[in-house]
Amino acid sequence: MEEKVKSGKIVPEKTEGHPIVDIVETKEEYNQNLKHRLSAEINKTLIKYEELINFAPEFALWLKTIVRYGNVDSQVLIFIDTKEPGKNQFLCKLYTNDHCYSISGYKAFENNKKGYLGCIASTRKCEVGENLNRGNDLPDGEYSKETFDKIVTSIVGYELKNLQLWR
């Protein structure tokens, strides 16, 4: 049966949707599935910013200063390694159009008095003819604000584009 609208055009007949498409995940189900999939990809547990404060409160504050509007959960994926509970290892992934920056570290503990903080940059797109993502080590060192600042400065430098002004 055809139905006419005010514009005079004929609207196609409405039909039942495909039975598989009718199943729509709720927001909570989608979030749980996404959390499970991302955690399984790198074999670590995905957490929210509030939980990072329990593991590395200083790092959590440093991280909050570099994200837009201070909304860490909307711009950074935060993972913890639950294999070694006392070590409190964390991994934060920051994404740009071309790169993924993985900042990893842990606070000082009884076996390691300095802790660790480091970063790896990797491309998100393969070069033509390649099937791998290129990457580089960025600064690393002890768990400190100085090391974090070196990492952030390197990320900014990594993202800068070359000018084609002087040839």
N, C-alpha and C positions, 0 to 999 in steps of 0.2 A: 504494500500500500504506500503510495507516494504522499508526501506531505509538503505543502507549500508554505514558505515563509514570507514575511512582509516584502522582501526584495523581489519576490516572484520566482525565485529559483526553486528547483525541485531538490528536496533533501532526500538522500538515500534512506532506505528502510533500515530501521534499527534492528540489530541481530544480537543474539547472545554472544558473549565473549568466549574465548577459548578457555576450557576448564582449568588449564594449568596457569594461565595468566590471571585468573580470578583470585588466586592465592596471593595476597599482599602481606608482606611482613610489616609488623608494627615497628615503630621507631626503636623500641627496646630490643626487639628481635634482631633488627638490622645492626644495631650497635654491638650486640653480643656476638653476632656472626662475624662482623668486621674485626672486633677485638680478638676473637679466636683465630681468624685467618692471618692477621698481622703477627700475632704472637707465634704461630706455628712456622711462619716464613723464616724467622731468625732465631727461633728456639729460645725466646726470652718472653717475659710477661709484660704486656702493655699496661701501663698505669696512667693515672691522671696526675696533673701537676701537684695537687694537694698531697699525694702519696710520696712524691719525690722529696718534699720537705722533710719527711721522716728519715730518708736515707742520706740526703746531702743538702741540708738547709742553706748553706752558703752558696752552693752551686745553683740552687733553685732561685735565690735572689738575684744572682748574676744573670741567669738566663732570662728572668723576667724583665730586666732592664733593656735587653736587646730586641724583644719582640714588640710588634706594634700593639699599642694600647694595653700592654701588659697581659694580654690574653694568651698565655702559653699553650693551652690545650688546643687552640684553633690553628696554631702554626708549627707545633713541634710534636713529634711522636716520641714518647718517653717509655723506655723499656728497662726492666731490672732483671738481673740474673739471679734466679732463685736456687741455683745449684750450690752456691757457696753462701749460705745465709749471713755469716759473720762479716764477709768481705764487702757487702753492699755495693756491688758493681751496678753501674747504670749506663745506658746508651741513649742518646738523644739524636733524632734525625731531623734535620732542617732541610727544606727543599726550596730550590729556586727553579726558574724555567729550564736551566741547563744542567744543574748540578744537585747532588745530594751530599750534605755534610753530616758525617757521623761523629759526634763528640762522645767519647767514652771516658769513664773514669771511676774512681772510688776514693773515699776518704781514707785518711790514715787509720791504721788499726795495729794491733800488737806486733804483727810480723813485719809490717811496713810502716815506718814512722812518718813518711812523707806523703803517701798516697800517690795518685796518678791522675793526669788529665791529658787527653790527646784528641786529635781530630784527623779524619781521613776525608778527602774530597773525591767524589767519583762522578763521572758524567752520567746523565740520565738517558742519553741517546748514543747509540753506536755510531762510529764513523762509517762512511760509505765503504762497503766491502768487508767490514769487520763484524764479528758477532760477540764482541766483548765491550765492556764499559771501561774506559780509561780512568785512572785515578792517581792521586798523589797524597803523600803524607804531609800534613800541615804540622805546625809546632806541637810539641808535647813536653811534658815535664811533671813536676810535682803538683799536687792538688793545691792550687793557689790562684788568687785573683790575677796575678801577673801572667801566669800561663793562660788563663781564660782570656785576658786582654790580647795576648799574642795570637791566640786562635781566632778571635773575632776580627782583628786587624788583617790577618791572612785571608779570612773569608771575604772581606771587603775587597782586598787586592785581587783575589781570585775572580771576583765577579766583574771587575773593571774591564771595559772593552778598549782595544787599541784604537787610537785615532788614525785616520788615514790622511792627516793634514800635511805632514812633512814627508816628502818622498825623495 
